[in-house]
């Protein structure tokens, strides 16, 4: 299992995290080519340069939209444009990005929207994202999802975040630090915080949303395999950097999760598909339906959701809002996972990514990615099953022979 530990020594922002992923091995050309799938309305360029923060060399991310725009007090530049969650959802879902990248990106934006709605006393649908809806923040969040997929990261861990004070200027005016949305996100995730003398914004809403959506706040046991260092935009009395530490574990990890369930016998079945999409976007790891019989022998559906424990409150609220149920059952569960990684193979139709299942260092299974097979079949004008079979046969050559 491949893991990553985010050392938030000097806080976290979207551009710092993406820069650290690039520094750890995410190729810039791969990131740029994947981001083109978004069809963003404005032209832009992405550059990464080496800088020194104190005595430490780090990678600094610069997104240039070809025209000047004011930079806020925090880490992240702002390209001013207001968007609703549905606007961002349409942009992501219309892309040809992988399902995992889409789900990760939408889950982060869903957490942001929920936090903004609670802070400003409005609904998720009415939230104007302002800074976090800017094009550069869409790039930061989508880029982070692309990077985690490319690096094969299966679990994300994080340190405590610095607990500073002061004020930040936003489109809502002067706000206390941590910014209200940032504090809401960290509180919902039960994030540990550490005192800091900083009087500037160290943890941005985007950075907090990435942690709240993806991370478990603990140090994992792992064998170290890599390191990436991202630079913040501001110079501080200490090195303003974010470190991501990559590692692996050969043993299946016991992961604490929850299973949320409810029985529904009085809802239009067309709504279940919508509920499933919303749950995945909000961070659910799995969603499934089971046909059951309820009182008076009525046919019904049991909705089951597998989720991280920190996501339980948001997912439970979503189910209560989006379905006809009046109550939920929540069970603590443990899930064991094999290590997985991706490798590109050559086939007669072109290159395909193949997902490998690894146990104790051995490749036990190999299967081509469905979405990639579908795209290649469409591009070549051949039946999907032929492309899939070619990928499957190429993947079989990667399986480790038994002892």
ABEGO torsion letter per residue (X at the ends): XBBBBBBBAAEBBAAAAAAAAAAAGBBAAAAAAAAAAAGBABBBBBBBBBBBBEABBBBBBBBBAGBBBBBBABABBBBBBBBBAAAAAAAAAABABBAAAAAAAAAAAAAAAAAAAAAAGBBAAABBAEAAABAAAAAAAAAAAAAAAAAGBABBBBBBBBBBBEBBBBAAEBBBOBBAAAAAAAAAAGBBBBBBABABBABBAAAAAAAAAABBBBBBBBBBABBBBBBBABBBABBBBBBBBBBBBABBBBBBBBBBBBBBAABBAAAAAAAAAAAAAAGBABBBBBBBBBBGGBBBBBBBBBBBAAAAAAAAAAAAAABABABBBBBBBBBBBBBBBBBBBBBAAEBBBBBBBBBGGBBABBBBBAAAAAAAAAAAGBBAAAAAAAAAAAAAAABBBBX
